[in-house]
Amino acid sequence: MPRQIAIFILGPSALPIAQKIKSSVGGLIHGPEGLDSVDVTFDKATHAIAREFNLGQSIIGVCATGILIRAITLHLRSKHAEPPVVAVAENGSAVVPLLGGHHGGNRLAREIAGALNSTAAITTASDVIFGGSFDEPPEGYALGNPEHMKAATAAKLRGEQVDVIETIQDVRGTEQQIVIHPEVLTVGLGCERGTEPQEVRNLVTSTLAAHNLSRLAVSTFASIDVKEDEPAIADLFNVVFFSAEELKSFGAQVPNPSEHVADAVGTPSVAEAAALAAAGPGGELIVAKTKSKRATIAIARAPAPLTKRPGKQRGCIAVVGIGPGNRMLRSEEVKFQLALSTDWVGYSLYLDLVNDLHTDQIRHDFPLGEEEARCRKAIELAKEGKRVALVCSGDAAIYAMAALVYELIDREPCRIAVEVHPGISAFQMASAKAGALIGHDFCCISLSDLLTPWETIERRITAAAQGDFVIAFYNPRSLRRTDQIVKAFDILRPHRNPDTPVILASNLGRPKEKVRILRFDEFNAEEVDMLTVVLVGSSQSKAFKRGDGRTYAYTPRGYARKMDAR
């Protein structure tokens, strides 16, 4: 994920300085809920700062340094991995890089200070004396011997000679010789379907070694788009893909065209052409096609470091479950996927529920009921190389979009990646709010007969009743479907005691949340709507009142027999 800049303010007084910073260095302004003219809102500043820090975003806080320090202290890992954190006084009088000085923090602080006509309080010795550091090479370059950086910096501070060598060769530096590698190499790859990933990795390693080329000088791996779902290639870093027509246009420049390859994939060259395509205009082939048993490789050199890569990345759909609606109940994984995505697709209400995490992602809103249209839109975007978050409430794979995405790509195969990231489902939340009703075997049944025949639903209810499962009923009632939940209780009645606990839970995790526990014989279908999930206990489930006056429901697992036997 490309690193972005998050500019945090705590109130309106900091907004003018934040806007100047944004105009100078870019980024998005994060402010408290209710504050106008900000790009992203939050409910608790320290939580929001920590989240962006963990996502690797550069942090600028127009606030006291102590606030930033308290927000990130528990999340510190390694100075080599942490993003820049810069504190700016509310009046713009001081700019202090707190972390990541040699990973963009000092440079960012200088840019901010220049925009504010202020002073950057740089404390890093090498920056103060020399204006830069060995471990912060320019964009598009990689440090070849970081293990010598500290000693080389100390030597330079003592006035000793330290040379800097720029090369694509696999040169070993020393404490007196720092090596930086321009990221100009592009590696074109082709392989037979089902090639073991290790074979491709070995081929890359051996080819680079045979020509004394540094792995750190490799900017991009490239191949033909029919290999987008080939693990041996797709799992490498910075992989781009080109169509057969795009690769075919390099026919005059490839030294080893193959009619067999042309017949198979529509272009006479994959590895050599892909390497040249990824290198861009002015690229030259420096290693011709080299073969292993089932794979081929070629290497090209771009005229300058590749900070922008031609070609298309493999698209991906992350089907995310955001839970019942309360932002505190989202998993960190889901929040990360939402931040990582280029596009969000979903029912408008669900997208609104995560809008506090929205930065520069493109929203694709759909009305209720257009599930197939949502999934097709997500697939279409992923085919373009986008990383798409398909947003679902509850859990992404429980009565949500994950199964439909897989069904569509099963019917209409494509090469996009699909990931499913779970969330807390409504039946889990309902049980937790009321006690532990799903503490033993349970099942979930949807009462909607829009896609499933009612006869099938009736058989499932009967089987669950006879099997003595705790049952969670989804989609229990709508404006048009009013009697299914009544029929379901009629089926259950011979198998349940009148005092069997029933939970009615609606708007879970949202401001109008309502959770009730009642007896089976007290159930009234008129109290149920489409926003309600209904949980019915098994014959073993119990409800009891505690000293706080509240009733709790649970289903024992059988520990009582062990306790009574002591």
Helices and strands as residue ranges (DSSP letters): E 5-8, G 12-14, H 15-25, E 28-32, E 40-42, H 45-54, E 58-61, H 65-72, G 73-75, E 85-88, E 95-99, G 101-103, H 105-116, H 125-130, E 141-143, G 146-148, H 149-157, E 163-166, E 177-182, E 185-191, H 197-210, G 215-217, E 218-224, G 225-227, H 231-234, E 239-242, H 244-248, G 251-253, H 259-265, H 271-279, E 284-291, E 295-301, E 316-321, G 327-329, H 332-340, E 343-347, H 348-353, G 355-357, E 362-366, H 371-383, E 387-392, H 402-411, E 417-421, H 426-434, E 435-436, E 442-446, H 454-466, E 470-474, H 484-492, G 493-495, E 501-506, E 514-519, G 520-522, G 525-527, E 532-536, E 542-545, E 551-554, H 559-564
